């Protein structure tokens, strides 16, 4: 289980307060969707969760253990994938798996069995000896996914994992995420696609202007806002929390 | 048992290099071909100072033979005779002597031409000879009237201001050869920028940072491979340069190797020192620049300034020792001088020179990864 308490991140260089106050609880064996408009602070929150960024303040706990900088033990249990992440283009999927498997301290036998399993599932077995930089976008994304999942992590953090992919690849990835959920893994998804949330997510967290404004099950989201659908609930929460700032602004000016 | 992450990264990085033929070619083959070719072109215009001629003129009533016996062993490039200041001036002006010392009453005049490299080098020995002469002459009959006075040494530069400009070109030309050597070593800078900031730009860095391995070990592995590649490239370039000198300028090469262990030894020591210093400096600055820079461009820019500062700190000491003249590529300036004097005549060798320089520049661009960026 992951607990996030009053997380805050300010980028000193450009003085941007990307995350102001985010508190969430994410449980094992569930798919947790992180929703929010563009620039709300979702990616920054996910990068802090995945140890790529240090919070300015606030705490993150993994199974009750506080996340510390360069925590190798926690890093070995998580994975983070965005559609921005790329792998070395000179390598083939086979070589990439050997390289990252080695850095994750995996024995060679384990690397080979995981390679076979993941490459078969994502349909990259026949291209396993072809250079990564010769692949199409979808193939690159599938390879990245396979490499990120190679060490069999407990926590999978995906930032818009199906963005820009064709419907077949999307379905393949969605099916794999459900399979991981069944295995008791914790999956955190950041997405703009509310259909995907409705289809897959168990619980949802909504961030508006760097603040968490909702954390609960997908089922209870519409009811909690007095509306019928997730879309309506999301828009209502967004308007309420975003407009609050605008009203304050008007009062301030007035 | 835990894996050795440094070794793991080294293996992987080396594999990456092997799988990039453009990098291999530009790193290993192009320096060799371009430096060898460049030294061939320049062998047509290279002049190496291994010997020079100086003359010491004594007044008519003085025994030049006695002084010759005393000094000829220490100053083998000087001849000793009786003559006047006018004779000495004519001899140096005609280029029959690189420099001349004229012993007069209470004065020793040294005549030289600062626009001529051999004359400038002869001046150093002439000054030493002047001091030795002043000691010898002290107390001699010739100076009996002024027993308590050392003769005064006066240097007379016979070059015109235009000649002096050409002389400066000579000196700058001496530096260019070394800069080419340093440019090869500065590949470290560009490759380092490729290693870390390049990773950031290619968005492959995050995946590495996420690994439960010590990031410093990953970076060390990458930097070690980069250093090894640069060292290999530098060594090949050096061998090509030395080989080029031996093949295309055998007279100069023999002069360097036969001029005694001291000179020959210095030559190789200096080459190695330059490479070692350039590698260490560029590697340190590049790692710093690369670690903080977000893009390859800023990394190159930050390292470039620091490397240039270090080059400017290193070079004057080598110029002072006069060692630059032993570099086969150093004296490229006759072309420039002939243009200054309006005496330039085209020969195909200049086309070859231009092609080799172009090739060299191209290798720098290709190995820096700029080509990769622009072709993406």
Interface residues (C-beta under 8 A of the other chain):
Chain A: X50 X51 X52 X70 X72 X73 X75 X76 X78 X79 X80 X82 X84 X85 X86 X87 X88 X89 X90 X91 X95 X99 X100 X102 X103 X104 X105 X131 X144 X147 X148
Chain B: X2 X3 X5 X8 X9 X12 X15 X16 X19 X20 X202 X203 X204 X206 X207 X208 X209 X210 X211 X212 X213 X214 X215 X218
